[in-house]
């Protein structure tokens, strides 16, 4: 199928993101934004449509027509103002006393902190027979956006993982371009979790085509789900299906699967597209419809600390209710990866 796509030069260039290879411009986070793209049809999964017209026939568990991949980036666990106090206390207190400090703190968090809500998110998803992926940062104090020590979350990570939800790595500001940084963080997270990590998303969606994919593959990740524009929802390379990226510099497929990110919560509202809640919802419904039409996978990023109109999970639940009414297979990144790599990819 990849051979057929190669013969269509325009779609091949879009699929491989040729325009990103030598782009002279980037935004302040070294990202290639949609506003620099020559592609003006980001809401149209053109490459996926071509593949479907040429025989791609994905099927999903339970005969579901399309899939929804649920993901959460965990940027913050503690409210910003509190952590310095705890951090200082911890530096002075050793041994068992550290736990004595942490335990009451976590109780306070659960009550007053919308960031400490992994279990609440899981309960909500379970209501819709769904699981999701949580991508955790593994930053050290002093690194940009440091908010928590991953070792302090051991019990939470094990709770998430033992119930069948996924724990993946949320790479730091430098990880997307540094193998050493990426592997150090992966190993640190794996040590806390006690098992291998297969899924990845970089913080701030920082990503370099094709280098980040190559680094991730070398670091033994099985899938990435960073690849979407921060400044616009939609299909960055015209794909609404998982795919194996292609490195045009060396003329080879990269040994990793990309679950393209279609919708990030922050893209829609204040930070980038500046839609109001009603228009954002219309756009989400429109994107779901397209993915459904081509039997694709719509990957959504919902931050654990997102608050819309004072509500942290109300709009997320609205989304869950809607897709479950459409009879989608709702799954974590790991579940989508496993299903795609064992059932769909070998046939195409
Ligand atoms: Zn992040």
Boltz pocket constraint, residues with backbone or C-beta under 6 A from the ligand:
constraints:
  - pocket:
      binder: B
      contacts: [[A, 73], [A, 74], [A, 75], [A, 170], [A, 202], [A, 203], [A, 204]]
      max_distance: 6.0
